Amino acid sequence: MSMFELTKKILRVVNFDSQLFQKELYKAQKWITDAEEIKRFQEWCITEFGAKYPKIIRKAFALS
């Protein structure tokens, strides 16, 4: 399992708690090193959790 897939699995499990979600999101950004995977990860986060945690995701990816 790639780090990208593992990270998706972890975020799906912890998304019930905003602080835990944020912690795991930041940790995931350190694990995923490939630029293409980071872009895919960002898009996936927006699609999956953008409605639930828009501020956390914007801050994590420095989106305006």
N, C-alpha and C positions, 0 to 999 in steps of 0.2 A: 504494500500500500504506500503510495506516495505521500509526502508531507501535506500536499494540497488536499488529498482525499481524507487523510487523518484529521486535518484541521476542520474540514467541513463537518465531519462526524462529531468532533468535540463541540463545535459551536452549536450544532443542532441540539446536543444534549444539555448544554449550559444556558441556553437562551431564555430560560425562565427567570434568571437573575441578571439584572443589568450590570452590576459590578463584576460579577464573574464572567459575563459575556465580554465586557471590555477588557478585562485582564487577559483572557484567552485570545482575544482578537489581536492585542498588542504582541503577545507571545508568538502567535502565528506569523505575524509580519517579520519577526526575527528568524523564524525557521525557514520561510519560503524565500529563497535567494534568487531564483530565476526571474528575470524581468517579465517574461511572457506569463509565467504563473502568477506573479503579483497582479498583473492586469486582469487576468481571469478571476483571481480571488476577489479583487475589488468589485468587479461586475457581479460575481456570485453573491457577495455580501449585500450589495445594493438590492439585488433581486429578491433574495431570501429574507433579509431583515431590515431593509430600508424603511418600511412602514412602521416597524416596531421600535427601532433604535436609530433614527436618522442622525441625531446629534453625535452619537458615539461613532458611527461610521464616517460621518463628515470629518470629525476630528482625527480619527485614526488615519484616514487617507488624505487629510488636509484638503478637503473639497470645500468649495465656497458655496 
